[in-house]
Amino acid sequence: MGSWGVNSYENDEAADALDAGYDRACGPIYEELMDDHCPLSFDEVQKKLASPETLEAAIACLIETIPAGLPLESWDALARLAFVGIVVRHAEFAVAIPNEILRQAIEWLEQEDLEWDEATLRRLRRDKERALLERASRTNEPH
């Protein structure tokens, strides 16, 4: 796993799926905003374009990297982390996320058993991500 931080989306698998998903959902607009001449940062571009469509496309792009027909319960730890990262990234940008997807991401965060260089920082970040997803889940509940 190529990882450069403690956020769930700061690994190669999640980053690749997010990039491909944004490209698939937003096409030329995403390419234009990602150009070096654009004054927006990478995070600002993703926040500006984040939507249910980019979430769906990023998850679809991740699934395309997994052996065909492999059920969710058989996904490896890196694929699970990438899924969680995609969901967390969209939750950070206040995108409405279907409850089923939120539940799966929360479950996999709770089960995460990967070794991290910065284990304490990752544990703190994982707790923060779980709280974010749980809040998002509560906002989806009928009032």
DSSP file (Angstrom, degrees, kcal/mol; ACC not computed):
  #  RESIDUE AA STRUCTURE BP1 BP2  ACC     N-H-->O    O-->H-N    N-H-->O    O-->H-N    TCO  KAPPA ALPHA  PHI   PSI    X-CA   Y-CA   Z-CA
    1    1 A M              0   0    0      0, 0.0     2,-0.7     0, 0.0    10,-0.0   0.000 360.0 360.0 360.0 127.9    0.0    0.0    0.0
    2    2 A G        +     0   0    0      2,-0.0    10,-2.4     0, 0.0     2,-0.4  -0.846 360.0 169.4 -89.3 115.5    1.3    3.4   -0.9
    3    3 A S  B     +A   11   0A   0     -2,-0.7     8,-0.2     8,-0.2     3,-0.1  -0.976  24.8 175.5-130.8 142.6    0.3    5.7    1.9
    4    4 A W        +     0   0    0      6,-1.6     2,-0.3    -2,-0.4     7,-0.1   0.241  69.0   6.5-128.6  11.6    1.3    9.3    2.7
    5    5 A G  S    S-     0   0    0      5,-0.8   113,-0.1     2,-0.2   117,-0.0  -0.885  77.6 -93.1-166.7-163.6   -0.8   10.2    5.6
    6    6 A V  S    S+     0   0    0     -2,-0.3     2,-0.2   115,-0.1     5,-0.0   0.459  82.6 104.6-112.3  -4.4   -3.3    8.9    8.2
    7    7 A N  S >  S-     0   0    0      1,-0.1     3,-2.0     3,-0.0    -2,-0.2  -0.507  79.3-120.2 -74.7 147.8   -6.6    9.8    6.4
    8    8 A S  T 3  S+     0   0    0      1,-0.3    77,-0.5    -2,-0.2     6,-0.2   0.784 113.5  51.0 -59.5 -27.1   -8.4    6.8    4.9
    9    9 A Y  T 3  S+     0   0    0     76,-0.3     2,-1.0     1,-0.2    -1,-0.3   0.397  83.6  93.5 -93.0   4.2   -8.2    8.4    1.4
   10   10 A E    <   +     0   0    0     -3,-2.0    -6,-1.6     4,-0.1    -5,-0.8  -0.379  68.4  88.4 -95.4  56.9   -4.4    9.0    1.7
   11   11 A N  B  > S-A    3   0A   0     -2,-1.0     4,-2.7    -8,-0.2     5,-0.2  -0.961  87.1-107.3-145.1 160.4   -3.4    5.8   -0.1
   12   12 A D  H  > S+     0   0    0    -10,-2.4     4,-2.8    -2,-0.3     5,-0.2   0.880 113.8  51.8 -59.4 -43.0   -2.8    4.9   -3.7
   13   13 A E  H  > S+     0   0    0      2,-0.2     4,-2.0     1,-0.2    -1,-0.2   0.930 115.0  40.6 -64.0 -46.3   -6.0    2.7   -4.1
   14   14 A A  H  > S+     0   0    0      2,-0.2     4,-2.9    -6,-0.2     5,-0.2   0.925 115.9  50.9 -66.9 -44.6   -8.4    5.4   -2.7
   15   15 A A  H  X S+     0   0    0     -4,-2.7     4,-2.6     1,-0.2     5,-0.2   0.911 111.2  48.0 -61.3 -42.9   -6.6    8.2   -4.5
   16   16 A D  H  X S+     0   0    0     -4,-2.8     4,-2.5    -5,-0.2    -1,-0.2   0.918 113.8  46.7 -64.2 -43.2   -6.7    6.4   -7.9
   17   17 A A  H  X S+     0   0    0     -4,-2.0     4,-2.5    -5,-0.2    -2,-0.2   0.897 113.2  49.2 -67.5 -39.6  -10.4    5.5   -7.5
   18   18 A L  H  X S+     0   0    0     -4,-2.9     4,-2.8     2,-0.2     5,-0.3   0.942 112.8  47.2 -63.4 -47.0  -11.3    9.1   -6.5
   19   19 A D  H  X S+     0   0    0     -4,-2.6     4,-2.3    -5,-0.2    -2,-0.2   0.937 115.4  44.9 -60.5 -47.3   -9.3   10.6   -9.4
   20   20 A A  H  X S+     0   0    0     -4,-2.5     4,-2.6    -5,-0.2    -1,-0.2   0.884 113.4  51.5 -64.6 -38.5  -10.9    8.2  -11.9
   21   21 A G  H  X S+     0   0    0     -4,-2.5     4,-2.7     2,-0.2     5,-0.2   0.916 110.9  46.4 -66.4 -43.7  -14.4    8.7  -10.4
   22   22 A Y  H  X S+     0   0    0     -4,-2.8     4,-2.7     2,-0.2     5,-0.5   0.915 114.0  49.3 -63.3 -42.0  -14.1   12.5  -10.6
   23   23 A D  H  X S+     0   0    0     -4,-2.3     4,-2.1    -5,-0.3    -2,-0.2   0.923 113.4  46.3 -62.6 -43.6  -12.9   12.2  -14.1
   24   24 A R  H  < S+     0   0    0     -4,-2.6    -2,-0.2     1,-0.2    -1,-0.2   0.910 120.0  38.6 -65.4 -43.3  -15.7    9.9  -15.1
   25   25 A A  H  < S+     0   0    0     -4,-2.7    -2,-0.2    -5,-0.2    -1,-0.2   0.818 132.0  23.9 -79.4 -31.1  -18.4   12.0  -13.4
   26   26 A C  H >< S+     0   0    0     -4,-2.7     3,-1.5    -5,-0.2     4,-0.4   0.594  81.1 176.8-115.7 -14.6  -17.2   15.4  -14.3
   27   27 A G  T >X  +     0   0    0     -4,-2.1     4,-2.0    -5,-0.5     3,-0.6  -0.148  69.1  11.1  51.7-125.7  -15.0   14.9  -17.4
   28   28 A P  H 3> S+     0   0    0      0, 0.0     4,-2.7     0, 0.0    -1,-0.3   0.790 125.6  59.4 -59.8 -30.9  -13.5   18.0  -19.0
   29   29 A I  H <> S+     0   0    0     -3,-1.5     4,-2.5     2,-0.2    -2,-0.2   0.933 107.5  46.5 -63.1 -44.0  -14.5   20.3  -16.1
   30   30 A Y  H <> S+     0   0    0     -3,-0.6     4,-2.0    -4,-0.4    -1,-0.2   0.935 113.0  49.3 -63.0 -46.4  -12.4   18.1  -13.7
   31   31 A E  H  X S+     0   0    0     -4,-2.0     4,-0.6     1,-0.2    -2,-0.2   0.910 111.7  49.4 -59.4 -42.7   -9.5   18.1  -16.2
   32   32 A E  H >< S+     0   0    0     -4,-2.7     3,-0.8     1,-0.2    -1,-0.2   0.919 113.0  46.0 -63.6 -44.3   -9.7   21.9  -16.5
   33   33 A L  H 3< S+     0   0    0     -4,-2.5    -1,-0.2     1,-0.2    -2,-0.2   0.782 110.1  54.3 -71.3 -26.0   -9.8   22.5  -12.8
   34   34 A M  H 3< S+     0   0    0     -4,-2.0    -1,-0.2    -5,-0.2    -2,-0.2   0.538  82.2 117.0 -84.2  -6.5   -6.9   20.1  -12.2
   35   35 A D  S X< S-     0   0    0     -3,-0.8     3,-1.9    -4,-0.6    -3,-0.0  -0.305  78.0-119.5 -59.9 144.8   -4.7   21.9  -14.7
   36   36 A D  T 3  S+     0   0    0      1,-0.3    -1,-0.1     3,-0.0    -4,-0.0   0.736 112.2  61.0 -58.8 -23.4   -1.6   23.4  -13.1
   37   37 A H  T 3  S+     0   0    0     -5,-0.1    -1,-0.3     2,-0.0    -2,-0.1   0.607  80.2 101.3 -82.5 -11.6   -2.8   26.9  -14.2
   38   38 A C    <   -     0   0    0     -3,-1.9    -5,-0.0    -6,-0.2    -6,-0.0  -0.574  69.3-143.8 -74.6 132.2   -6.0   26.7  -12.1
   39   39 A P  S    S+     0   0    0      0, 0.0     2,-0.2     0, 0.0    -1,-0.1   0.642  70.7  99.6 -73.4 -12.4   -5.7   28.6   -8.9
   40   40 A L  S    S-     0   0    0     -7,-0.2    -2,-0.1     1,-0.1     2,-0.1  -0.477  73.5-124.6 -76.1 143.8   -7.7   26.1   -6.9
   41   41 A S     >  -     0   0    0     -2,-0.2     4,-2.3     1,-0.1     5,-0.2  -0.326  30.0-102.0 -76.0 168.0   -5.9   23.5   -4.8
   42   42 A F  H  > S+     0   0    0      1,-0.2     4,-2.4     2,-0.2     5,-0.2   0.925 124.9  48.4 -55.6 -47.6   -6.5   19.8   -5.2
   43   43 A D  H  > S+     0   0    0      1,-0.2     4,-2.6     2,-0.2    -1,-0.2   0.890 109.8  52.0 -62.7 -40.0   -8.8   19.7   -2.2
   44   44 A E  H  > S+     0   0    0      2,-0.2     4,-2.4     1,-0.2    -1,-0.2   0.880 109.1  50.4 -64.4 -37.9  -10.7   22.8   -3.4
   45   45 A V  H  X S+     0   0    0     -4,-2.3     4,-1.9     2,-0.2    -2,-0.2   0.952 112.4  45.7 -64.7 -48.9  -11.3   21.1   -6.8
   46   46 A Q  H  X S+     0   0    0     -4,-2.4     4,-1.5     1,-0.2    -2,-0.2   0.907 114.0  49.0 -63.0 -40.2  -12.6   17.9   -5.2
   47   47 A K  H  < S+     0   0    0     -4,-2.6     3,-0.2     1,-0.2    -1,-0.2   0.924 110.1  51.4 -63.5 -43.9  -14.8   19.9   -2.8
   48   48 A K  H  < S+     0   0    0     -4,-2.4    -1,-0.2     1,-0.2    -2,-0.2   0.862 120.1  34.1 -60.6 -37.9  -16.2   22.0   -5.6
   49   49 A L  H  < S+     0   0    0     -4,-1.9     5,-0.2    -5,-0.1    -1,-0.2   0.545  84.8 125.6 -98.6  -8.9  -17.1   19.0   -7.7
   50   50 A A     <  +     0   0    0     -4,-1.5    -3,-0.0    -3,-0.2     3,-0.0  -0.254  31.9 139.8 -58.3 134.3  -18.1   16.5   -5.0
   51   51 A S     >  -     0   0    0     44,-0.1     4,-2.2     1,-0.1     5,-0.2  -0.955  69.6 -88.0-161.4 170.2  -21.5   15.0   -5.5
   52   52 A P  H  > S+     0   0    0      0, 0.0     4,-2.5     0, 0.0     5,-0.2   0.843 126.7  57.0 -57.4 -31.0  -23.5   11.8   -5.3
   53   53 A E  H  > S+     0   0    0      2,-0.2     4,-2.5     1,-0.2     5,-0.2   0.897 106.1  46.7 -68.9 -40.1  -22.4   11.2   -8.9
   54   54 A T  H  > S+     0   0    0     -5,-0.2     4,-2.5     2,-0.2     5,-0.2   0.878 112.7  51.2 -70.5 -34.9  -18.6   11.5   -8.0
   55   55 A L  H  X S+     0   0    0     -4,-2.2     4,-2.3     2,-0.2     5,-0.2   0.959 113.0  44.6 -61.0 -51.4  -19.2    9.1   -5.0
   56   56 A E  H  X S+     0   0    0     -4,-2.5     4,-2.3     1,-0.2    -2,-0.2   0.907 115.1  48.2 -60.8 -43.2  -20.9    6.6   -7.2
   57   57 A A  H  X S+     0   0    0     -4,-2.5     4,-2.6     2,-0.2    -1,-0.2   0.899 110.8  50.4 -67.4 -40.3  -18.3    6.8   -9.9
   58   58 A A  H  X S+     0   0    0     -4,-2.5     4,-2.2     2,-0.2    -1,-0.2   0.914 111.8  47.5 -65.2 -41.7  -15.4    6.5   -7.5
   59   59 A I  H  X S+     0   0    0     -4,-2.3     4,-2.8     2,-0.2    -1,-0.2   0.916 111.9  51.1 -64.2 -41.3  -16.9    3.4   -5.9
   60   60 A A  H  X S+     0   0    0     -4,-2.3     4,-1.8    -5,-0.2    -2,-0.2   0.911 109.3  50.4 -61.1 -42.3  -17.5    2.0   -9.4
   61   61 A C  H  < S+     0   0    0     -4,-2.6     4,-0.5     2,-0.2    -1,-0.2   0.888 111.1  49.0 -64.7 -38.1  -13.9    2.7  -10.4
   62   62 A L  H >< S+     0   0    0     -4,-2.2     3,-1.9     1,-0.2     4,-0.4   0.943 108.4  52.9 -63.6 -47.2  -12.7    0.9   -7.2
   63   63 A I  H >< S+     0   0    0     -4,-2.8     3,-1.5     1,-0.3    -2,-0.2   0.845 100.4  62.8 -58.3 -34.1  -14.9   -2.1   -7.9
   64   64 A E  T 3< S+     0   0    0     -4,-1.8    -1,-0.3     1,-0.3    -2,-0.2   0.704  99.7  54.7 -64.5 -18.6  -13.4   -2.3  -11.4
   65   65 A T  T <  S+     0   0    0     -3,-1.9    -1,-0.3    -4,-0.5    -2,-0.2   0.507  95.2  82.9 -91.0  -5.0  -10.0   -3.0   -9.8
   66   66 A I  S <  S-     0   0    0     -3,-1.5     3,-0.1    -4,-0.4     4,-0.1  -0.773  99.0 -88.6-100.6 142.0  -11.4   -5.9   -7.7
   67   67 A P    >   -     0   0    0      0, 0.0     3,-2.0     0, 0.0    -1,-0.1  -0.206  60.1 -91.2 -50.1 134.7  -11.7   -9.4   -9.2
   68   68 A A  T 3  S+     0   0    0      1,-0.3    -4,-0.1    -4,-0.1    -5,-0.0  -0.163 106.3   8.0 -53.4 133.0  -15.1   -9.8  -10.8
   69   69 A G  T 3  S+     0   0    0      1,-0.2    -1,-0.3    -3,-0.1     0, 0.0   0.452  82.5 149.8  78.7   0.5  -17.9  -11.1   -8.6
   70   70 A L    <   -     0   0    0     -3,-2.0    -1,-0.2    -4,-0.1     5,-0.1  -0.547  46.8-126.6 -69.6 120.0  -15.8  -11.0   -5.4
   71   71 A P    >   -     0   0    0      0, 0.0     3,-2.2     0, 0.0     4,-0.4  -0.277  19.2-109.5 -68.1 154.8  -18.3  -10.3   -2.6
   72   72 A L  G >  S+     0   0    0      1,-0.3     3,-1.9     2,-0.2    -2,-0.1   0.863 116.7  60.6 -50.5 -42.7  -17.8   -7.4   -0.2
   73   73 A E  G 3  S+     0   0    0      1,-0.3    -1,-0.3     0, 0.0    -3,-0.0   0.670 103.9  52.3 -65.0 -14.0  -16.9   -9.7    2.7
   74   74 A S  G <  S+     0   0    0     -3,-2.2    -1,-0.3     2,-0.0    -2,-0.2   0.412  79.7 119.5-100.7   0.3  -14.0  -11.1    0.6
   75   75 A W    <   -     0   0    0     -3,-1.9     2,-0.0    -4,-0.4    -9,-0.0  -0.366  66.1-117.7 -63.9 145.1  -12.4   -7.8   -0.2
   76   76 A D     >  -     0   0    0      1,-0.1     4,-2.3     4,-0.0     5,-0.2  -0.276  29.6 -97.4 -78.9 172.4   -8.9   -7.4    1.2
   77   77 A A  H  > S+     0   0    0      1,-0.2     4,-2.3     2,-0.2     5,-0.1   0.828 121.9  52.1 -61.8 -34.8   -7.9   -4.8    3.7
   78   78 A L  H  > S+     0   0    0      2,-0.2     4,-2.3     1,-0.2    -1,-0.2   0.898 109.9  47.8 -71.2 -39.7   -6.5   -2.4    1.1
   79   79 A A  H  > S+     0   0    0      2,-0.2     4,-2.3     1,-0.2    -2,-0.2   0.896 112.6  50.2 -66.1 -39.6   -9.7   -2.4   -1.0
   80   80 A R  H  X S+     0   0    0     -4,-2.3     4,-2.6     2,-0.2    -2,-0.2   0.922 110.2  49.7 -63.5 -43.9  -11.8   -1.9    2.2
   81   81 A L  H  X S+     0   0    0     -4,-2.3     4,-2.8     1,-0.2    -2,-0.2   0.899 109.8  51.4 -62.2 -40.7   -9.6    1.0    3.2
   82   82 A A  H  X S+     0   0    0     -4,-2.3     4,-2.3     2,-0.2    -1,-0.2   0.922 109.5  49.8 -62.6 -43.6  -10.0    2.5   -0.3
   83   83 A F  H  X S+     0   0    0     -4,-2.3     4,-2.2     2,-0.2    -2,-0.2   0.945 112.4  47.4 -58.2 -49.3  -13.8    2.2   -0.1
   84   84 A V  H  X S+     0   0    0     -4,-2.6     4,-3.2     1,-0.2     5,-0.2   0.917 110.2  53.5 -58.9 -43.5  -13.8    3.9    3.3
   85   85 A G  H  X S+     0   0    0     -4,-2.8     4,-2.6   -77,-0.5   -76,-0.3   0.896 107.5  49.9 -59.9 -41.7  -11.5    6.6    2.0
   86   86 A I  H  X S+     0   0    0     -4,-2.3     4,-1.8     2,-0.2    -1,-0.2   0.927 114.5  44.8 -61.6 -45.2  -13.9    7.4   -0.9
   87   87 A V  H  X S+     0   0    0     -4,-2.2     4,-2.5     2,-0.2    -2,-0.2   0.924 113.6  49.1 -67.4 -45.0  -16.8    7.6    1.5
   88   88 A V  H  X S+     0   0    0     -4,-3.2     4,-2.7     1,-0.2     5,-0.2   0.924 108.6  53.5 -60.6 -44.9  -14.9    9.7    4.1
   89   89 A R  H  X S+     0   0    0     -4,-2.6     4,-0.9    -5,-0.2    -1,-0.2   0.918 112.4  44.1 -58.2 -43.7  -13.7   12.1    1.4
   90   90 A H  H  <>S+     0   0    0     -4,-1.8     5,-2.3     1,-0.2     3,-0.3   0.868 111.2  53.7 -70.7 -35.9  -17.3   12.7    0.2
   91   91 A A  H ><5S+     0   0    0     -4,-2.5     3,-1.9     1,-0.2    -2,-0.2   0.892 103.7  56.9 -64.2 -38.4  -18.6   12.9    3.8
   92   92 A E  H 3<5S+     0   0    0     -4,-2.7    -1,-0.2     1,-0.3    -2,-0.2   0.817 106.9  49.7 -60.1 -29.3  -16.1   15.6    4.5
   93   93 A F  T 3<5S-     0   0    0     -4,-0.9    -1,-0.3    -3,-0.3    -2,-0.2   0.218 118.7-113.2 -96.5  14.6  -17.5   17.6    1.6
   94   94 A A  T < 5 +     0   0    0     -3,-1.9     2,-0.4     1,-0.2    -3,-0.2   0.792  58.1 161.1  61.5  33.2  -21.1   17.1    2.9
   95   95 A V      < -     0   0    0     -5,-2.3     2,-0.3   -44,-0.1    -1,-0.2  -0.684  47.9-109.9 -81.2 136.3  -22.3   14.9    0.1
   96   96 A A        -     0   0    0     -2,-0.4    -1,-0.1    43,-0.0    -5,-0.0  -0.524  38.9-163.4 -66.7 127.3  -25.4   12.9    0.9
   97   97 A I        -     0   0    0     -2,-0.3     5,-0.1    39,-0.1    43,-0.0  -0.958  22.8-109.8-120.0 129.5  -24.3    9.3    1.2
   98   98 A P     >  -     0   0    0      0, 0.0     4,-2.2     0, 0.0     3,-0.4  -0.245  27.7-121.5 -56.0 142.8  -26.7    6.3    1.0
   99   99 A N  H  > S+     0   0    0      1,-0.2     4,-3.1     2,-0.2     5,-0.2   0.855 110.1  57.2 -56.3 -39.8  -27.1    4.6    4.4
  100  100 A E  H  > S+     0   0    0      1,-0.2     4,-2.0     2,-0.2    -1,-0.2   0.908 109.3  45.5 -60.3 -41.7  -26.0    1.2    3.1
  101  101 A I  H  > S+     0   0    0     -3,-0.4     4,-2.4     2,-0.2    -1,-0.2   0.912 113.3  50.0 -68.2 -42.7  -22.7    2.7    2.0
  102  102 A L  H  X S+     0   0    0     -4,-2.2     4,-2.7     1,-0.2     5,-0.2   0.931 110.2  50.4 -60.3 -46.3  -22.3    4.6    5.3
  103  103 A R  H  X S+     0   0    0     -4,-3.1     4,-2.5     1,-0.2    -1,-0.2   0.909 111.1  48.7 -59.7 -42.8  -22.9    1.4    7.3
  104  104 A Q  H  X S+     0   0    0     -4,-2.0     4,-2.5    -5,-0.2    -1,-0.2   0.928 112.2  48.2 -64.5 -44.0  -20.4   -0.5    5.2
  105  105 A A  H  X S+     0   0    0     -4,-2.4     4,-2.2     2,-0.2    -2,-0.2   0.918 112.4  48.5 -63.3 -43.6  -17.7    2.2    5.6
  106  106 A I  H  X S+     0   0    0     -4,-2.7     4,-2.4     2,-0.2    -1,-0.2   0.927 111.3  50.9 -61.6 -44.9  -18.3    2.4    9.4
  107  107 A E  H  X S+     0   0    0     -4,-2.5     4,-1.5    -5,-0.2    -2,-0.2   0.928 111.8  46.5 -59.0 -46.3  -18.1   -1.4    9.8
  108  108 A W  H  X S+     0   0    0     -4,-2.5     4,-0.7     1,-0.2    -1,-0.2   0.843 109.7  53.8 -69.5 -31.9  -14.8   -1.5    7.9
  109  109 A L  H >< S+     0   0    0     -4,-2.2     3,-0.8     1,-0.2    -1,-0.2   0.932 109.6  48.7 -62.9 -43.8  -13.4    1.3    9.9
  110  110 A E  H 3< S+     0   0    0     -4,-2.4    -2,-0.2     1,-0.2    -1,-0.2   0.804 115.4  44.4 -66.0 -29.1  -14.2   -0.5   13.1
  111  111 A Q  H 3< S+     0   0    0     -4,-1.5    -1,-0.2    -5,-0.2    -2,-0.2   0.486  80.7 134.5 -93.2  -4.4  -12.6   -3.7   11.7
  112  112 A E    <<  +     0   0    0     -3,-0.8    -3,-0.1    -4,-0.7    -4,-0.0  -0.183  20.3 167.0 -54.0 130.1   -9.5   -2.1   10.3
  113  113 A D        +     0   0    0      2,-0.1    -1,-0.1   -36,-0.0     2,-0.1   0.105  25.1 133.1-132.8  22.1   -6.4   -4.1   11.2
  114  114 A L        -     0   0    0    -37,-0.1     2,-0.5     1,-0.1    -2,-0.0  -0.422  57.5-118.9 -72.0 149.3   -3.7   -2.6    9.0
  115  115 A E        -     0   0    0     -2,-0.1     2,-0.3     2,-0.0    -1,-0.1  -0.790  32.0-165.4 -90.1 131.9   -0.4   -1.6   10.5
  116  116 A W    >   -     0   0    0     -2,-0.5     3,-0.7     1,-0.1     4,-0.1  -0.890  28.6-133.0-117.8 146.4    0.4    2.1   10.1
  117  117 A D  T 3  S+     0   0    0     -2,-0.3     2,-0.7     1,-0.3     3,-0.2   0.894 113.1  39.9 -60.7 -39.6    3.7    3.8   10.6
  118  118 A E  T 3> S+     0   0    0      1,-0.2     4,-2.7  -113,-0.1    -1,-0.3  -0.637  76.5 167.3-108.9  70.1    1.9    6.4   12.7
  119  119 A A  H <> S+     0   0    0     -2,-0.7     4,-2.5    -3,-0.7    -1,-0.2   0.866  73.8  47.1 -58.7 -42.9   -0.4    4.0   14.6
  120  120 A T  H  > S+     0   0    0      2,-0.2     4,-2.3     1,-0.2    -1,-0.2   0.929 113.6  47.8 -66.8 -44.3   -1.5    6.5   17.2
  121  121 A L  H  > S+     0   0    0      1,-0.2     4,-2.4     2,-0.2    -2,-0.2   0.897 112.8  49.7 -62.4 -39.2   -2.2    9.2   14.7
  122  122 A R  H  X S+     0   0    0     -4,-2.7     4,-3.3     2,-0.2    -2,-0.2   0.912 108.9  51.7 -66.3 -41.8   -4.1    6.7   12.6
  123  123 A R  H  X S+     0   0    0     -4,-2.5     4,-2.2    -5,-0.2    -2,-0.2   0.927 112.1  46.4 -61.2 -44.0   -6.2    5.5   15.5
  124  124 A L  H  X S+     0   0    0     -4,-2.3     4,-1.9     2,-0.2    -1,-0.2   0.914 115.1  46.5 -63.5 -42.7   -7.2    9.2   16.3
  125  125 A R  H  X S+     0   0    0     -4,-2.4     4,-2.8     2,-0.2    -2,-0.2   0.909 109.8  53.6 -66.4 -41.6   -8.0    9.9   12.7
  126  126 A R  H  X S+     0   0    0     -4,-3.3     4,-2.6     1,-0.2    -2,-0.2   0.907 108.5  50.1 -60.2 -41.8  -10.0    6.6   12.4
  127  127 A D  H  X S+     0   0    0     -4,-2.2     4,-2.2    -5,-0.2    -1,-0.2   0.905 111.3  48.7 -61.5 -41.7  -12.0    7.7   15.4
  128  128 A K  H  X S+     0   0    0     -4,-1.9     4,-2.1     2,-0.2    -2,-0.2   0.905 112.0  48.7 -65.6 -41.7  -12.7   11.1   13.9
  129  129 A E  H  X S+     0   0    0     -4,-2.8     4,-2.5     2,-0.2     5,-0.2   0.908 110.2  51.1 -65.6 -41.6  -13.7    9.5   10.5
  130  130 A R  H  X S+     0   0    0     -4,-2.6     4,-2.5     1,-0.2    -2,-0.2   0.921 110.3  49.3 -61.5 -43.4  -16.0    7.1   12.3
  131  131 A A  H  X S+     0   0    0     -4,-2.2     4,-2.3     2,-0.2    -1,-0.2   0.895 110.4  51.6 -62.5 -40.3  -17.7   10.0   14.1
  132  132 A L  H  X S+     0   0    0     -4,-2.1     4,-2.1     2,-0.2    -2,-0.2   0.929 112.3  45.1 -61.2 -46.2  -18.0   11.9   10.9
  133  133 A L  H  X S+     0   0    0     -4,-2.5     4,-2.2     2,-0.2    -2,-0.2   0.864 111.5  52.5 -68.6 -35.9  -19.7    8.9    9.2
  134  134 A E  H  X S+     0   0    0     -4,-2.5     4,-2.1     2,-0.2    -1,-0.2   0.895 109.4  49.6 -67.0 -38.7  -22.0    8.3   12.1
  135  135 A R  H  X S+     0   0    0     -4,-2.3     4,-1.9     2,-0.2    -2,-0.2   0.917 110.6  50.5 -63.1 -42.2  -23.1   12.0   12.1
  136  136 A A  H  X S+     0   0    0     -4,-2.1     4,-0.9     1,-0.2    -2,-0.2   0.888 108.8  52.3 -62.3 -38.6  -23.8   11.6    8.3
  137  137 A S  H >X S+     0   0    0     -4,-2.2     4,-0.6     1,-0.2     3,-0.6   0.905 107.6  51.3 -63.8 -42.0  -25.8    8.5    9.0
  138  138 A R  H >< S+     0   0    0     -4,-2.1     3,-0.7     1,-0.2    -1,-0.2   0.845 105.1  55.8 -65.2 -33.5  -27.9   10.3   11.6
  139  139 A T  H 3< S+     0   0    0     -4,-1.9    -1,-0.2     1,-0.2    -2,-0.2   0.735 104.0  55.9 -71.7 -18.9  -28.7   13.2    9.2
  140  140 A N  H << S+     0   0    0     -4,-0.9    -1,-0.2    -3,-0.6    -2,-0.2   0.658  86.4 102.2 -82.4 -16.9  -30.0   10.5    6.8
  141  141 A E  S << S-     0   0    0     -3,-0.7     2,-0.1    -4,-0.6    -3,-0.0  -0.387  84.1-104.4 -70.0 144.4  -32.5    9.2    9.4
  142  142 A P              0   0    0      0, 0.0    -1,-0.1     0, 0.0    -2,-0.1  -0.403 360.0 360.0 -65.6 144.1  -36.1   10.3    9.0
  143  143 A H              0   0    0     -2,-0.1    -2,-0.1    -4,-0.1    -3,-0.0   0.411 360.0 360.0 -98.0 360.0  -37.2   13.0   11.5
